[in-house]
């Protein structure tokens, strides 16, 4: 289900979305127009037989029953000259579209309207949360679980994440927005690529409002985890530091409690949360606490956004995810994916042209496979992933190229957005 608020003035999308949420309406299109006194008077004469201006008028279209095609909720006209609060007028008009009528419902609509306005007037909180952890502890899985969509690729291969991927978690009812930065796993730099990745970790943590250290509960607290927390302390940051002990669902109480105690003893860690990014266990208390720690302020991204990635980068990452999951150990970190042209035909078919880069001819051979079997397997899985993301049929045109030493090419890394 989706809401289409494209025909609502940007400054009124918050109140409109809040009113629809309060009314339990999760899909459909509506339009809100700001009009002058003469136009609202004309609409009143035409539709209500009253020769006078008013603050807001609603014109419902599709009712609550089934419809063919997208649901049209209706139109709302608001006259700012006759409103004390344009946002409240928008809420009032939208509730009328949703079937409420304050003249006949014994106060139900006005009570709901007051509740919506009280929620909107409450201060909002928004901030950046930097996720740090050793490679392969489940940071990307956690970001996807918290966001509720696939914004960071997941693989059993360590060091899957190369860029700082931001996932956006907005809870309108709670008035909070968390911008989760899934950072590359902390490791010793080996080349220009990994050096840039570690520099990005430090920059993003410096710009964060809260640091979230993720630990693999099955492995316990190790030297790498201590190094990460020590790095935060040595950076002189005054950030609150939370620790999420992931994969708690795989541990019995006698195994989990010692790991939680080890995490709590880490110098610089303020609070510890047992979680499972896979099952969702423990995520709500973690979200609540993060929401309390970020500063008061307006939302930084539109509430409907789930990531700051470009569509081309997201598609490239989804393809790379399938490469990582289907190739041997010597290939993954030598591979990059670049998406070229993306086009949509009139019949809805989306064509995606992409290149998979390897550093050697032998790696190219592994990626192609005997008789093209491996690239065919990668392409089929990637196409399914792209179709889920785009909600359309996809024709994927994959090419494997050798680009020697691409991980050392500063200009190329700049173009790939690996800063």
TILUMFI-66740 format. One line per 10 residues: number of its first residue (from 1); for each residue x, y, z of C-alpha. Coordinates in Angstrom, 1 decimal, padded with zeros to 4 digits, always signed. Each point is the difference from the previous one (the first is absolute). Example, Ala and Ser with C-alpha at 12.3 -4.5 7.8 and 13.67 -1.06 7.14 Angstrom:
2
1) +012.3 -004.5 +007.8  +001.4 +003.4 -000.7
# end
This chain:
419
1) +000.0 +000.0 +000.0  +001.3 +003.5 -000.9  -001.1 +003.6 +000.6  +000.4 +002.5 -002.8  +000.4 +003.5 +001.5  +001.6 +001.5 -003.1  -002.9 +002.4 -000.4  +000.3 +001.3 +003.6  +002.0 +003.1 +000.7  +003.3 -001.1 +001.6
11) -000.7 +002.0 +003.2  -003.3 -001.9 +000.5  +001.2 -003.5 -000.7  +000.8 -000.6 +003.7  -003.5 +000.9 +001.3  -001.7 -001.8 -002.9  +002.1 -003.2 +000.6  -000.7 +000.2 +003.7  -003.8 +000.3 -000.6  +000.0 -002.9 -002.4
21) +002.0 -002.1 +002.5  -002.4 +000.9 +002.8  -003.0 -001.0 -002.2  +001.6 -003.3 -000.9  +000.3 +000.8 -003.7  +003.2 -001.4 -001.5  -000.5 +000.4 -003.7  -001.4 +002.3 -002.6  +000.5 +003.4 -001.7  -001.4 +003.3 +001.1
31) +000.6 +003.7 -000.9  +000.1 +003.0 +002.2  -000.3 +003.5 -001.5  +000.5 +003.4 +001.6  -002.6 +002.4 -001.4  -001.0 +003.6 +000.5  -003.2 +001.3 +001.6  -001.8 +000.5 -003.3  +000.7 -003.6 -001.1  -001.1 -001.5 +003.3
41) -003.2 +002.0 -000.2  -000.6 -001.2 -003.6  +000.5 -003.6 +001.1  -002.3 +000.5 +002.9  -002.7 +001.4 -002.3  +000.4 -002.8 -002.5  +000.1 -003.0 +002.4  -001.7 +001.1 +003.2  -002.4 +002.8 -001.1  +001.7 +002.5 +002.4
51) +001.1 +003.4 -001.3  +002.8 +000.5 +002.6  +003.7 -000.9 +000.4  +001.1 -002.7 +002.4  +003.4 -001.4 +001.2  +000.0 -003.5 -001.6  -002.1 -002.1 -002.3  +000.3 -003.7 -000.8  -001.2 -002.0 -003.0  +000.2 -003.7 +000.5
61) +000.3 -002.3 -003.0  +000.5 -003.8 +000.5  -001.7 -001.4 +003.1  +001.4 -002.7 +002.3  -001.0 -002.9 -002.2  +002.0 -001.7 -002.8  +001.0 +002.1 -003.0  +001.5 -000.8 -003.3  +003.4 +001.6 -000.4  +001.6 +002.5 +002.5
71) -002.3 +001.3 +002.7  -000.9 +003.7 -000.3  -000.7 +001.3 +003.4  -001.1 +003.4 -001.2  +000.8 +003.7 +000.0  +000.4 +002.6 +002.8  -000.2 +003.7 -000.5  +001.4 +002.3 +002.7  -000.3 +003.8 +000.2  +002.9 +001.3 +002.1
81) -001.7 +003.4 +000.4  -002.7 -001.7 +002.0  +002.2 -002.4 +002.0  +001.6 +000.5 +003.4  +002.2 -003.1 -000.8  +000.4 -001.3 -003.5  +001.4 -003.3 +001.3  -003.0 -000.6 +002.2  -002.3 +000.9 -002.9  +001.8 -002.7 -002.1
91) -000.5 -002.6 +002.8  -003.7 +001.0 +000.2  -000.5 -000.3 -003.7  +001.8 -003.4 -000.3  -002.0 -001.5 +002.8  -003.2 +001.0 -001.9  +001.4 -001.8 -003.0  +000.5 -003.1 +002.1  -003.7 +000.0 +001.0  -000.1 +001.9 +003.2
101) -002.7 +002.7 +000.6  +000.2 +002.2 +003.1  -003.6 +001.1 -000.5  -001.4 -003.5 +000.5  +002.6 -002.1 +001.9  -000.4 +001.4 +003.5  +003.5 +001.5 +000.2  +002.0 -003.0 -001.3  +001.6 +001.8 -002.9  +000.9 +003.1 +002.0
111) +001.6 -002.2 +002.7  +002.1 -001.8 -002.6  +000.9 +003.4 -001.6  +001.2 +001.3 +003.4  +002.1 -003.2 +000.5  +001.6 +000.4 -003.4  +000.8 +003.7 +000.7  +001.4 -000.8 +003.4  +002.3 -002.6 -001.6  +001.1 +002.4 -002.7
121) +000.8 +002.8 +002.4  +002.1 -002.3 +002.2  +003.8 +000.7 -000.6  +001.6 -002.4 -002.4  +003.4 -001.6 +000.3  +002.4 -000.9 -002.8  +003.6 -001.0 -000.2  +002.7 -002.2 -001.4  +000.9 -003.4 +001.4  +003.4 -001.4 -001.0
131) +000.1 -003.8 +000.0  +003.5 -001.4 +000.7  +001.2 -003.5 +000.3  +002.3 -002.7 -001.2  -000.6 -001.4 -003.5  -003.0 -002.4 -000.3  -001.7 +000.7 +003.4  -003.3 +000.7 -001.7  +000.0 +003.9 -000.3  -001.6 -000.1 -003.4
141) -002.7 -002.5 +001.1  -000.7 +002.2 +003.0  -000.4 +003.2 -002.2  -002.4 -001.8 -002.3  -002.0 -001.4 +002.9  -000.3 +003.5 +001.6  -000.8 +001.7 -003.2  -002.5 -002.7 -001.2  +001.4 -000.2 -003.5  +003.1 -001.2 -001.8
151) +002.4 +003.0 +000.0  +003.3 -001.7 +000.9  +001.2 -003.2 -001.7  +000.6 -003.1 +002.2  +002.5 -002.8 -000.5  +001.8 -002.6 +002.0  +003.2 +001.5 -001.4  +001.7 +002.5 +002.3  +000.6 +003.6 -001.1  -003.1 +000.0 -002.2
161) -000.7 +003.7 +000.7  +002.3 +002.4 -001.8  -001.9 +003.3 +000.3  -001.8 +001.7 +002.9  -003.5 -001.1 -000.8  -002.7 +002.1 +001.7  -003.3 -001.6 +000.9  -002.8 +002.3 +001.2  -002.4 -001.1 +002.7  -002.9 +002.4 +000.6
171) -002.7 -000.5 +002.6  -002.5 +002.8 -000.4  -002.0 -001.1 +003.0  +003.0 +000.2 +002.3  +001.3 +003.1 -001.7  +003.5 -001.5 -000.7  +002.2 -000.5 -003.0  +003.2 -002.1 +000.2  +002.5 +000.2 -002.8  +002.0 -003.3 +000.3
181) +003.4 +000.0 -001.6  +001.1 -003.6 -000.8  +003.8 +000.5 +000.1  +002.6 -002.4 -001.5  +001.2 -002.5 +002.5  +003.1 +001.2 +001.9  +003.2 -001.6 -001.2  +003.6 +000.6 -000.7  +000.4 +001.9 -003.4  +001.6 -002.0 -002.7
191) -000.4 +002.2 -003.1  -001.4 +003.3 -001.2  -003.6 -001.4 +000.1  +000.2 -001.3 +003.6  +001.9 +003.1 +001.1  -002.9 +002.1 -001.3  -002.5 -002.2 +001.7  +001.7 +000.4 +003.4  +000.3 +003.8 -000.5  -003.7 +000.1 -000.7
201) -000.7 -001.9 +003.2  +001.8 +002.6 +002.0  -001.7 +002.9 -001.8  -003.5 -001.4 +000.3  +000.4 -000.8 +003.7  +001.3 +003.6 +000.6  -003.2 +001.3 -001.6  -002.3 -002.3 +001.9  -002.2 +000.8 +002.9  +000.1 -003.6 +001.4
211) +002.4 -002.9 -000.5  -001.4 -003.5 -000.2  +002.6 -002.7 +000.4  -001.2 -003.4 -001.4  +001.4 -003.2 +001.4  -000.5 -003.6 -001.1  -001.5 -001.7 +003.0  +001.0 -003.4 -001.2  +003.7 +001.0 +000.0  +000.0 +002.0 +003.2
221) +002.0 +003.2 +000.6  +003.4 -000.3 -001.7  +003.1 +002.2 -000.5  -001.6 +001.5 -003.1  -003.0 +001.2 +001.9  +002.3 +001.5 +002.7  +002.0 +001.7 -002.7  -003.1 +001.7 -001.5  -001.2 +001.3 +003.4  +003.5 +001.1 +000.8
231) +000.2 +001.9 -003.3  -003.2 +001.9 +001.0  +001.6 +001.0 +003.3  +003.3 +001.0 -001.6  -001.9 +002.2 -002.5  -001.1 +002.1 +002.9  -003.6 -000.3 -001.0  -002.6 +000.7 +002.7  -002.6 -002.0 -001.9  -002.4 -002.3 +001.9
241) +001.2 -003.5 -000.8  -002.5 -002.9 -000.1  +000.9 -003.6 -000.6  -002.3 -002.4 -001.8  +000.8 -003.7 +000.6  -001.3 -001.5 -003.2  -001.1 -003.6 -000.6  -001.4 -000.3 +003.5  -002.7 -002.4 -001.3  +002.7 -002.6 -000.6
251) +001.2 +000.0 +003.6  -001.6 -001.6 +003.1  -000.2 +002.1 +003.2  +003.2 -001.6 +001.4  +001.9 +001.0 -003.1  -001.6 +003.5 -000.5  +000.4 +001.4 +003.5  +003.9 -000.3 +000.1  +000.2 +001.8 -003.4  -002.2 +002.8 +001.1
261) +002.1 +000.3 +003.2  +003.2 +000.2 -002.2  -001.6 +002.7 -002.2  -001.1 +002.0 +003.0  +003.6 +000.0 +001.4  +001.4 +001.6 -003.2  +001.3 +003.4 +001.0  -002.0 +002.7 -001.8  -003.1 -002.1 -000.6  -003.0 +001.6 +001.8
271) -002.8 -002.6 -000.6  -000.3 -003.5 -001.4  -002.9 -001.5 -002.0  -000.4 -003.6 -000.9  -001.6 -000.2 -003.5  -000.5 -002.2 -003.0  +000.1 +001.9 -003.3  -001.3 -003.2 -001.7  -003.2 -000.5 +002.1  -000.5 +003.6 +001.3
281) +000.4 -001.0 +003.6  +001.0 +003.0 +002.2  -000.2 +002.6 -002.8  -002.8 +002.1 +001.4  +001.8 +000.8 +003.3  +003.1 +000.8 -002.0  -001.9 +002.4 -002.2  -001.7 +001.6 +002.9  +003.3 +000.7 +001.7  +001.7 +001.3 -003.1
291) -003.0 +002.3 -000.5  +000.5 +001.4 +003.4  +003.7 +000.7 -000.6  -000.2 +001.9 -003.3  -000.5 +003.7 +000.3  -003.3 +001.9 -000.3  -000.4 +001.4 -003.5  -001.9 -000.3 -003.2  +000.1 -003.1 -002.2  +003.0 +000.1 -002.4
301) -001.6 -002.2 -002.7  -003.5 -000.3 -001.3  -001.9 -002.6 +002.3  -000.6 -002.3 -003.0  +003.7 -000.3 -000.8  +001.8 -003.2 +001.0  +003.6 +000.8 -001.2  +002.1 +002.8 -001.5  +001.4 -002.3 -002.7  -000.5 +000.8 -003.7
311) -002.1 -002.6 -001.8  +003.0 -000.9 -002.2  +002.2 -000.7 +003.0  -002.7 -002.0 +001.7  -000.5 -002.2 -003.1  +003.8 -000.4 -000.3  +000.2 -001.1 +003.6  -002.8 -002.5 -000.5  +001.9 -001.6 -002.9  +003.2 +000.0 +002.0
321) -001.8 -001.8 +002.8  -000.8 -002.9 -002.3  +003.6 -000.1 -001.2  +001.3 -000.2 +003.6  -002.4 -002.8 +000.8  +000.9 -002.1 -003.0  +003.8 +000.2 -000.4  +003.0 -001.5 +001.7  +002.2 +001.6 +002.6  +002.6 +001.5 -002.4
331) -002.6 +002.1 -002.0  -002.3 +002.1 +002.3  +002.2 +002.9 +001.0  +001.4 +000.3 -003.5  -003.5 +000.6 -001.4  -001.9 +003.2 -000.6  -003.2 +000.6 -002.0  -000.8 +003.1 -002.0  -003.5 +000.6 -001.3  -000.2 +001.9 -003.3
341) -003.3 +000.6 -001.8  -003.3 -000.6 +001.7  -003.1 +000.4 -002.2  -003.7 -000.9 +000.2  -002.0 -001.0 -003.0  -003.7 +000.9 -000.6  -001.0 -003.5 +001.0  +001.7 +000.4 +003.4  +003.1 -002.1 -000.7  +003.1 +001.5 +001.6
351) +003.3 -000.5 -001.7  +003.1 +000.2 +002.2  +003.5 -000.1 -001.6  +002.8 -000.7 +002.5  +003.7 -001.0 +000.1  +001.7 -002.3 +002.5  +003.6 +000.9 +000.4  +002.7 -002.5 +000.9  +003.7 +000.7 +000.4  +001.5 -003.0 -001.9
361) -000.9 -002.3 -002.9  -000.2 -002.9 +002.4  -002.6 +001.8 +002.2  -002.0 +000.8 -003.2  +000.0 -003.7 -000.9  -001.3 -000.9 +003.5  -002.8 +002.6 -000.4  -001.0 -001.3 -003.4  +000.3 -003.7 +000.8  +000.2 -002.9 -002.3
371) -002.3 +000.6 -002.9  -001.2 +003.2 +001.6  -001.7 -001.9 +002.8  +001.2 +002.2 +002.9  -000.9 +003.3 -001.6  -003.4 -001.4 -001.0  -000.6 -001.0 +003.7  +001.1 +003.4 +001.2  -002.1 +001.8 -002.6  -003.2 -002.0 +000.8
381) +000.3 +000.6 +003.7  +000.8 +003.7 -000.5  -002.9 +000.5 -002.4  -002.4 -001.4 +002.7  +001.5 +002.4 +002.5  -000.4 +002.9 -002.3  -003.6 -000.9 -000.8  -000.8 +000.0 +003.7  +001.6 +003.4 +000.4  -001.5 +001.6 -003.1
391) -003.4 -001.7 +000.1  +000.2 -000.7 -003.7  +001.3 -002.6 -002.5  +003.7 +000.4 -000.6  +002.3 -000.8 -002.9  +003.6 -000.1 +001.4  +002.9 +000.4 -002.4  +003.1 -001.1 +001.9  +003.6 +000.3 -001.3  +003.2 -001.1 +001.7
401) +003.1 +002.2 -000.5  +003.5 -000.1 +001.3  +001.1 +003.3 +001.5  +003.4 -000.6 +001.5  +000.9 +001.6 +003.3  -003.3 +001.9 +000.2  +000.2 -000.1 +003.8  +003.1 +002.2 -000.2  -001.4 +002.5 -002.5  -000.8 +003.2 +001.9
411) -002.0 +001.6 -002.8  -002.1 -003.1 -000.6  -000.7 -000.3 +003.7  -001.2 +003.6 +000.0  -002.4 -000.8 -002.9  -001.3 -003.0 +001.9  -000.8 +002.1 +003.0  +002.5 -001.8 +002.3  +001.4 +003.0 +001.7
# end
